[in-house]
Amino acid sequence: MNRSPALIKRSDWAREKDQWVGRFEGGAVGTDVTVLFFSSDRVGSGPKLHLHPYDELFIIRQGRARFTVGDRSFEAEAGQIVFGPADVPHKFENLGPGRLETTDIHLNDRFIQTDLEG
């Protein structure tokens, strides 16, 4: 595959103008990485239990979160990285106080998710 450098504009991935919330799928530029941005001020907010058929890395940029990955549960804070292996159920929630921001790196060219909770 012939790939070229690319600049991805914020308007191409961001769902909100003033927060880091949205998704970029790497297949659009020929790479095997998809990036999700999560941001919320609401304590308790975060994705419900789900899984992906590929590995995922969570970079905690701001705040604190409780992660459940498989049968493990732990707190993570700004500056830490959490690894979620492929096909292992996981979720996280903002512990507060304040904003939780994560950059979630999905090792796949597109976003695939199976929700396990409503």
C-alpha positions as CSV (number, residue, x, y, z in Angstrom):
1,M,0.0,0.0,0.0
2,N,1.3,3.4,-0.9
3,R,0.8,5.8,2.0
4,S,1.4,9.6,2.1
5,P,1.8,11.9,5.0
6,A,-1.5,13.4,6.1
7,L,-2.9,16.2,8.3
8,I,-6.1,15.4,10.0
9,K,-8.2,18.5,10.8
10,R,-9.9,18.8,14.1
11,S,-13.2,19.2,12.3
12,D,-12.7,15.7,10.8
13,W,-12.7,13.9,14.2
14,A,-14.0,16.2,17.0
15,R,-17.6,15.9,18.1
16,E,-17.3,19.0,20.3
17,K,-15.7,22.3,19.5
18,D,-14.2,23.1,22.9
19,Q,-13.4,19.6,24.3
20,W,-11.3,16.6,23.3
21,V,-14.2,14.3,22.4
22,G,-14.3,12.3,19.2
23,R,-12.7,9.6,17.1
24,F,-10.3,9.2,14.2
25,E,-10.1,5.9,12.3
26,G,-6.7,5.1,10.9
27,G,-8.0,3.3,7.9
28,A,-8.8,6.7,6.4
29,V,-5.0,7.3,5.9
30,G,-3.9,3.7,5.7
31,T,-2.6,3.0,9.2
32,D,-3.6,0.3,11.7
33,V,-4.3,2.7,14.6
34,T,-7.6,4.3,15.6
35,V,-7.7,7.1,18.3
36,L,-10.6,8.0,20.6
37,F,-10.7,11.1,22.7
38,F,-12.8,11.0,25.9
39,S,-13.5,14.0,28.1
40,S,-16.1,14.5,30.9
41,D,-16.5,16.6,34.0
42,R,-19.2,14.4,35.4
43,V,-18.2,12.0,38.1
44,G,-19.2,8.4,37.3
45,S,-19.2,9.0,33.5
46,G,-17.4,6.7,31.2
47,P,-18.1,3.8,28.8
48,K,-20.1,0.8,30.0
49,L,-18.5,-2.7,30.0
50,H,-17.5,-3.7,26.4
51,L,-14.7,-5.4,24.5
52,H,-12.7,-5.0,21.2
53,P,-11.1,-7.7,19.1
54,Y,-7.8,-5.9,19.3
55,D,-5.5,-4.4,22.0
56,E,-6.2,-0.9,23.4
57,L,-4.1,1.6,25.4
58,F,-5.6,4.3,27.6
59,I,-3.5,7.4,28.2
60,I,-4.9,9.3,31.2
61,R,-4.2,13.0,30.3
62,Q,-6.1,14.6,33.1
63,G,-8.1,13.5,36.2
64,R,-8.6,10.1,37.9
65,A,-10.5,7.0,36.8
66,R,-11.5,3.6,38.0
67,F,-10.7,1.0,35.4
68,T,-12.1,-2.6,35.3
69,V,-10.1,-4.8,32.9
70,G,-11.1,-8.4,33.0
71,D,-11.1,-9.4,36.7
72,R,-8.9,-6.5,37.8
73,S,-10.0,-3.2,39.1
74,F,-7.7,-0.3,39.8
75,E,-7.4,3.5,39.9
76,A,-5.4,5.4,37.3
77,E,-4.5,9.1,37.2
78,A,-3.0,11.7,34.9
79,G,0.3,10.5,33.5
80,Q,-0.5,6.8,33.7
81,I,-1.3,4.4,30.9
82,V,-3.6,1.4,31.1
83,F,-3.4,-1.6,28.8
84,G,-6.5,-3.5,27.8
85,P,-5.8,-6.8,25.9
86,A,-7.9,-7.9,22.9
87,D,-11.2,-9.6,23.8
88,V,-11.0,-8.7,27.5
89,P,-14.1,-6.9,28.8
90,H,-13.3,-3.4,30.2
91,K,-14.8,-0.1,31.3
92,F,-13.8,3.0,33.2
93,E,-15.4,5.8,35.1
94,N,-14.4,9.3,36.2
95,L,-13.6,9.4,39.9
96,G,-13.4,13.2,40.1
97,P,-13.1,15.7,41.3
98,G,-13.1,17.5,37.9
99,R,-12.5,16.5,34.4
100,L,-11.3,13.2,33.2
101,E,-9.5,13.2,29.8
102,T,-8.2,10.1,28.1
103,T,-6.7,9.4,24.7
104,D,-7.5,5.8,23.8
105,I,-5.4,4.1,21.2
106,H,-7.1,1.2,19.4
107,L,-4.6,-1.1,17.6
108,N,-6.9,-1.5,14.5
109,D,-7.6,0.5,11.4
110,R,-11.3,1.0,12.4
111,F,-13.3,1.1,15.6
112,I,-15.1,-2.2,16.5
113,Q,-16.8,-2.6,19.8
114,T,-19.1,-5.2,21.4
115,D,-21.2,-3.7,24.3
116,L,-21.8,-6.1,27.2
117,E,-23.9,-3.7,29.3
118,G,-26.8,-1.5,28.3
